[in-house]
């Protein structure tokens, strides 16, 4: 069976994206989630003619007639009801954020004034109508869409939620995810491994990667026992929307995952991708027979740490973005900073360190010791995606960049 290309594999994965529905969350808990409603202005922004500089509010007509000395009638404070200028030859002191007093149309800042005995003398001959006034509705009008749905929420959006009185917001519901490691050689993080054992790490890397998407994934470990794998995975398929595996998908004697998934009715959509690292990657879905239940999606990544890491960023992230309505196309690019040679006819996810010079992003290859060298991920910032139809990659060429820092 021929290998899928990276583009073919990604297309298949994107075609299985799932709408998990929506839920209401407290607006303070919404950062990082995907908005699923338009946020509408419930009033004009600003809602009144707003003073934008501390000073005096006057009627410009009096100034234009040559008047430069104004008697102060009162003080318009922020948060107080609008005052009215009773005499057009007088002024009202006005503070930043306050309503512009009635019958005034310009604010002259304190720096241009001399104030003595409740009288303000203007020390300039130039003013403009509405100067230092933030006009009502200038930013947005009542009924305008302030934030469109399918926006990833940041702290900026939270401020807008608050100003329109949205204490709860509708967001995309997150998939329920189980991350599974397999293998007799793995022990818990807190254990002291024997000479032939290693601590579990890939599942926690995946937990962290999904955490950046605000997905709270659970983890499990299953030993290389076919019957145990069958019973546990069957249980997980009933309880979770997505299963992520790390390991047991290659051609080893104990790589049971493809066989077990087949027995459990999970449809294989591809197995093995024309890439390095991550070539043995297996992907499939189980079509749900219950109307109230989503199809189950299964990502079975190779067990080497760099393979798992790169595949999650390239494939799971894209699938998730499409599922929740975000842009899933990677627009990031970088310039290769030195010549690079890679012989096999495979797409290569090259580990790189990125630097920014004069607005350009440069990628410098970081030498590692293969896909098992998880510490090498710490030395790099990203993967540069090199195409599978060539071997020589020239300094100055531009390629897609998958960042993880």
C-alpha positions as CSV (number, residue, x, y, z in Angstrom):
1,X,0.0,0.0,0.0
2,X,1.4,3.4,-1.0
3,X,2.1,6.1,1.6
4,X,-0.2,9.1,1.8
5,X,1.5,12.4,1.1
6,X,1.4,15.1,3.8
7,X,-1.2,17.1,1.8
8,X,-3.3,14.0,1.2
9,X,-3.2,13.1,4.9
10,X,-4.1,16.6,6.0
11,X,-7.0,16.8,3.5
12,X,-8.4,13.5,4.8
13,X,-8.1,14.7,8.4
14,X,-9.8,18.1,7.7
15,X,-12.7,16.3,6.0
16,X,-13.4,14.6,9.3
17,X,-13.7,17.8,11.4
18,X,-16.6,17.7,13.9
19,X,-18.9,20.4,15.2
20,X,-19.1,19.8,18.9
21,X,-21.8,22.3,19.5
22,X,-21.7,25.3,21.9
23,X,-21.9,26.1,25.6
24,X,-22.2,29.2,27.8
25,X,-19.3,30.2,29.9
26,X,-18.5,33.0,32.3
27,X,-16.9,35.8,30.3
28,X,-13.9,35.8,32.6
29,X,-13.3,32.1,31.8
30,X,-13.6,32.6,28.0
31,X,-10.0,33.5,27.1
32,X,-8.6,31.1,24.5
33,X,-12.0,29.8,23.6
34,X,-13.8,30.4,20.3
35,X,-16.7,32.8,20.3
36,X,-19.9,31.4,18.7
37,X,-22.1,34.5,18.8
38,X,-21.8,38.0,17.4
39,X,-21.2,40.6,20.1
40,X,-23.5,43.6,19.4
41,X,-23.1,47.2,20.6
42,X,-26.0,47.8,23.1
43,X,-25.4,51.6,22.8
44,X,-23.3,54.1,21.0
45,X,-19.6,54.1,21.6
46,X,-18.9,56.4,23.3
47,X,-22.5,56.7,24.6
48,X,-22.2,60.5,24.9
49,X,-19.9,63.4,23.8
50,X,-17.0,62.6,26.0
51,X,-14.4,64.9,27.3
52,X,-10.9,63.6,26.4
53,X,-8.7,66.2,28.1
54,X,-8.9,67.9,31.5
55,X,-9.6,71.6,31.0
56,X,-12.5,73.9,30.4
57,X,-15.5,73.4,28.1
58,X,-16.7,76.6,26.2
59,X,-18.9,77.6,23.3
60,X,-16.5,78.1,20.4
61,X,-18.7,81.0,19.1
62,X,-17.6,83.2,22.1
63,X,-13.9,82.4,21.4
64,X,-14.3,83.2,17.7
65,X,-15.7,86.6,18.6
66,X,-12.4,87.3,20.4
67,X,-13.2,86.4,24.0
68,X,-10.2,84.9,25.9
69,X,-11.3,85.3,29.5
70,X,-14.1,83.0,30.8
71,X,-15.8,82.9,34.2
72,X,-16.1,79.4,35.6
73,X,-19.7,78.3,36.3
74,X,-18.9,74.9,37.7
75,X,-17.1,71.5,37.3
76,X,-18.2,68.6,35.1
77,X,-16.8,65.5,36.7
78,X,-16.6,62.0,35.2
79,X,-19.6,60.0,36.2
80,X,-21.8,62.9,37.1
81,X,-24.9,64.0,35.2
82,X,-24.5,66.5,32.4
83,X,-24.3,70.2,33.4
84,X,-25.5,73.0,31.2
85,X,-23.5,76.1,30.4
86,X,-26.0,78.8,31.4
87,X,-24.1,81.8,30.0
88,X,-22.4,81.4,26.6
89,X,-19.6,83.7,27.7
90,X,-18.7,81.6,30.7
91,X,-17.1,78.1,30.9
92,X,-17.3,74.8,32.8
93,X,-14.3,72.9,34.1
94,X,-14.5,69.5,32.5
95,X,-12.6,66.3,33.5
96,X,-11.4,63.5,31.2
97,X,-14.2,60.9,30.8
98,X,-17.0,63.3,31.7
99,X,-20.0,64.2,29.6
100,X,-19.4,67.4,27.6
101,X,-21.6,70.1,29.2
102,X,-24.7,71.2,27.3
103,X,-24.2,74.4,25.2
104,X,-20.4,73.8,24.8
105,X,-18.5,72.4,21.8
106,X,-14.8,72.5,22.6
107,X,-12.5,71.7,25.5
108,X,-9.3,73.7,26.1
109,X,-6.7,71.8,28.1
110,X,-5.3,73.2,31.4
111,X,-1.9,73.5,29.8
112,X,-3.2,76.4,27.7
113,X,-4.9,78.1,30.6
114,X,-4.2,80.5,33.5
115,X,-6.8,80.1,36.2
116,X,-7.2,82.7,39.0
117,X,-10.2,83.7,41.1
118,X,-12.6,81.3,39.3
119,X,-11.7,82.8,36.0
120,X,-9.9,81.0,33.1
121,X,-7.7,82.9,30.7
122,X,-7.0,81.2,27.4
123,X,-3.4,81.4,26.2
124,X,-3.8,80.4,22.6
125,X,-5.4,82.0,19.5
126,X,-6.3,78.7,17.8
127,X,-9.0,76.3,18.7
128,X,-11.2,74.0,16.6
129,X,-14.8,73.0,17.2
130,X,-15.0,69.6,19.0
131,X,-11.3,69.7,19.9
132,X,-10.7,67.3,22.8
133,X,-14.2,65.9,22.5
134,X,-14.8,62.2,21.7
135,X,-18.0,62.4,19.8
136,X,-21.0,60.2,20.6
137,X,-21.1,57.1,18.4
138,X,-17.7,57.9,16.7
139,X,-16.2,54.5,17.5
140,X,-19.3,52.3,17.0
141,X,-23.0,52.8,16.6
142,X,-25.7,50.9,18.6
143,X,-26.4,47.6,16.8
144,X,-22.9,47.4,15.2
145,X,-21.2,44.0,15.4
146,X,-18.2,44.6,17.8
147,X,-16.8,41.1,17.7
148,X,-17.9,38.6,15.0
149,X,-18.5,34.9,15.9
150,X,-15.6,32.5,15.3
151,X,-13.2,34.9,16.9
152,X,-10.6,33.4,19.3
153,X,-11.1,35.2,22.5
154,X,-8.3,37.2,24.1
155,X,-8.1,39.7,26.9
156,X,-9.1,42.4,24.5
157,X,-12.4,40.7,23.8
158,X,-13.1,40.3,27.5
159,X,-13.1,44.0,27.9
160,X,-15.7,44.4,25.2
161,X,-17.9,41.7,26.8
162,X,-17.8,43.7,30.0
163,X,-18.6,47.0,28.4
164,X,-21.7,45.6,26.7
165,X,-22.9,43.7,29.8
166,X,-22.2,40.2,28.6
167,X,-21.5,38.3,31.8
168,X,-21.7,34.9,29.9
169,X,-20.8,34.2,26.3
170,X,-21.5,31.4,23.9
171,X,-18.3,29.5,22.8
172,X,-17.5,26.3,20.9
173,X,-17.7,23.3,23.1
174,X,-14.4,21.5,23.5
175,X,-14.0,17.8,22.4
176,X,-13.6,15.3,25.2
177,X,-10.1,13.8,24.6
178,X,-8.3,10.8,26.0
179,X,-4.5,10.5,25.4
180,X,-3.2,7.0,25.6
181,X,0.3,5.6,25.9
182,X,1.1,1.9,25.5
183,X,4.1,-0.3,26.2
184,X,5.6,-2.3,28.9
185,X,8.7,-0.2,29.0
186,X,6.9,2.9,30.3
187,X,6.5,3.8,34.0
188,X,4.9,6.7,35.8
189,X,6.7,10.1,36.1
190,X,7.1,9.6,39.8
191,X,8.7,6.2,39.6
192,X,12.4,5.3,39.4
193,X,12.7,3.3,36.1
194,X,14.7,0.1,35.9
195,X,17.5,-0.1,33.4
196,X,15.1,-1.4,30.7
197,X,12.4,1.2,31.4
198,X,11.7,4.9,30.7
199,X,9.2,7.3,32.2
200,X,6.1,8.3,30.3
201,X,6.6,11.7,28.7
202,X,4.8,11.8,25.3
203,X,1.3,11.8,26.8
204,X,2.2,14.8,29.0
205,X,3.7,16.7,26.0
206,X,0.3,16.1,24.3
207,X,-1.6,17.2,27.4
208,X,0.4,20.4,27.3
209,X,-0.1,21.0,23.5
210,X,-3.8,20.5,23.9
211,X,-3.8,22.7,27.0
212,X,-2.7,25.6,24.7
213,X,-6.0,25.0,22.9
214,X,-7.8,25.1,26.3
215,X,-8.6,21.4,26.0
216,X,-8.4,19.6,29.3
217,X,-7.4,16.1,28.1
218,X,-7.2,13.0,30.3
219,X,-4.5,10.3,30.1
220,X,-4.3,6.6,30.4
221,X,-1.6,3.9,30.0
222,X,-2.2,0.4,28.7
223,X,0.4,-2.4,28.7
224,X,1.1,-4.5,25.6
225,X,-1.7,-6.9,26.2
226,X,-4.1,-7.3,23.2
227,X,-7.1,-8.3,25.3
228,X,-6.5,-5.4,27.7
229,X,-6.1,-3.0,24.8
230,X,-9.4,-4.2,23.3
231,X,-11.4,-3.8,26.4
232,X,-9.9,-0.4,27.5
233,X,-10.0,1.2,24.0
234,X,-13.6,0.0,23.5
235,X,-14.5,1.8,26.8
236,X,-12.7,4.9,25.7
237,X,-14.4,5.0,22.3
238,X,-17.8,5.0,24.1
239,X,-16.8,7.9,26.4
240,X,-14.5,10.2,24.4
241,X,-14.8,12.2,21.2
242,X,-11.1,11.9,20.4
243,X,-8.5,9.3,21.2
244,X,-4.8,10.3,20.8
245,X,-2.3,7.4,20.9
246,X,1.4,7.6,21.2
247,X,3.2,4.5,20.0
248,X,2.4,0.9,18.9
249,X,1.5,1.8,15.3
250,X,4.6,0.7,13.4
251,X,5.6,-2.9,12.4
252,X,6.9,-4.2,15.7
253,X,5.8,-7.5,17.2
254,X,3.8,-5.6,19.9
255,X,2.4,-2.8,17.8
256,X,-1.2,-3.9,18.3
257,X,-3.0,-0.6,17.9
258,X,-4.0,-0.8,14.2
259,X,-5.3,-4.4,14.7
260,X,-7.2,-3.5,17.8
261,X,-8.8,-0.5,16.3
262,X,-9.9,-2.5,13.3
263,X,-11.5,-5.1,15.5
264,X,-13.4,-2.3,17.4
265,X,-14.9,-1.0,14.1
266,X,-12.7,2.1,13.7
267,X,-12.3,2.8,10.0
268,X,-8.7,3.3,8.9
269,X,-8.5,6.4,6.7
270,X,-4.7,6.1,6.2
271,X,-1.7,4.4,7.8
272,X,1.8,5.7,7.0
273,X,2.6,9.2,5.7
274,X,5.3,10.3,3.4
275,X,7.1,12.3,6.1
276,X,9.9,12.4,8.6
277,X,9.5,12.3,11.5
278,X,6.1,10.5,12.0
279,X,6.0,8.2,9.0
280,X,3.9,5.4,10.7
281,X,1.1,7.8,11.7
282,X,-2.3,6.1,11.7
283,X,-5.6,8.0,11.4
284,X,-9.2,6.8,11.4
285,X,-12.8,7.3,12.7
286,X,-15.6,5.3,14.1
287,X,-19.0,6.3,12.8
288,X,-21.5,6.7,15.6
289,X,-24.7,4.7,15.4
290,X,-26.4,7.0,18.0
291,X,-27.9,10.3,16.7
292,X,-26.9,12.1,19.9
293,X,-23.3,11.1,19.6
294,X,-20.5,12.4,17.4
295,X,-18.3,10.2,15.3
296,X,-15.1,9.2,17.2
297,X,-11.8,10.5,15.8
298,X,-8.6,8.6,16.4
299,X,-5.1,10.0,15.9
300,X,-2.4,7.3,16.5
301,X,1.0,8.9,16.4
302,X,4.3,7.1,16.3
303,X,5.9,6.7,19.7
304,X,9.1,8.7,19.2
305,X,8.7,12.0,20.9
306,X,9.6,14.3,18.0
307,X,7.2,12.3,15.8
308,X,4.4,12.8,18.3
309,X,5.1,16.5,18.7
310,X,5.3,17.4,15.1
311,X,2.3,15.3,14.1
312,X,0.1,16.9,16.8
313,X,1.0,20.4,15.7
314,X,0.6,19.6,12.0
315,X,-2.5,17.5,12.0
316,X,-4.4,17.6,15.3
317,X,-4.2,21.4,15.6
318,X,-5.5,21.9,12.0
319,X,-8.3,19.4,12.6
320,X,-9.3,21.2,15.9
321,X,-9.1,24.7,14.3
322,X,-11.5,23.6,11.5
323,X,-13.8,21.9,14.0
324,X,-14.3,25.0,16.1
325,X,-14.5,27.4,13.1
326,X,-11.0,29.0,13.2
327,X,-8.7,29.5,10.2
328,X,-6.8,26.2,9.9
329,X,-4.4,27.2,7.1
330,X,-0.9,27.7,8.3
331,X,0.3,31.1,6.9
332,X,3.6,31.2,8.8
333,X,6.7,31.1,6.8
334,X,10.4,31.5,7.4
335,X,13.6,32.0,5.4
336,X,16.1,29.2,5.5
337,X,19.3,30.7,6.9
338,X,21.8,28.1,5.5
339,X,21.9,25.4,2.9
340,X,20.4,22.1,3.9
341,X,20.4,18.6,2.4
342,X,17.9,15.8,2.9
343,X,17.9,12.8,0.6
344,X,14.7,10.6,1.2
345,X,11.6,11.4,-0.8
346,X,9.7,12.5,2.2
347,X,8.4,15.8,3.6
348,X,10.8,16.7,6.3
349,X,9.8,18.6,9.4
350,X,13.2,20.2,10.1
351,X,13.7,21.5,13.7
352,X,14.8,25.1,13.6
353,X,15.7,28.0,15.8
354,X,14.0,31.2,14.6
355,X,15.3,34.8,14.6
356,X,13.8,38.0,13.4
357,X,15.9,40.5,11.5
358,X,14.5,43.6,9.8
359,X,11.0,42.2,9.9
360,X,12.0,38.9,8.3
361,X,11.9,35.5,10.1
362,X,14.9,33.3,9.6
363,X,15.1,29.6,10.4
364,X,18.4,28.0,11.4
365,X,18.5,24.1,11.5
366,X,19.1,22.6,14.9
367,X,21.0,19.3,14.8
368,X,19.5,16.5,16.8
369,X,19.9,12.7,17.1
370,X,16.7,11.6,15.4
371,X,13.0,11.5,16.4
372,X,13.8,9.9,19.8
373,X,15.7,13.0,20.9
374,X,13.0,14.8,22.8
375,X,15.5,17.1,24.6
376,X,16.3,18.5,21.2
377,X,12.8,20.0,21.1
378,X,14.0,22.4,23.8
379,X,16.8,23.7,21.7
380,X,14.5,24.6,18.8
381,X,11.5,26.9,18.4
382,X,9.6,25.4,15.4
383,X,9.6,23.0,12.5
384,X,10.3,24.1,8.9
385,X,8.3,22.0,6.5
386,X,10.5,21.0,3.6
387,X,8.7,19.5,0.5
388,X,9.2,15.9,-0.5
389,X,10.1,16.4,-4.2
390,X,13.7,17.5,-3.8
391,X,16.9,17.0,-1.7
392,X,18.7,20.4,-1.8
393,X,17.3,23.3,0.1
394,X,19.1,26.6,-0.5
395,X,19.8,29.4,1.9
396,X,17.3,32.3,1.3
397,X,14.4,30.0,0.2
398,X,11.1,30.4,2.0
399,X,9.2,27.4,3.5
400,X,6.1,26.9,5.8
401,X,6.9,27.3,9.5
402,X,5.1,25.4,12.3
403,X,5.9,27.3,15.5
404,X,5.6,25.9,19.0
405,X,7.1,28.8,21.0
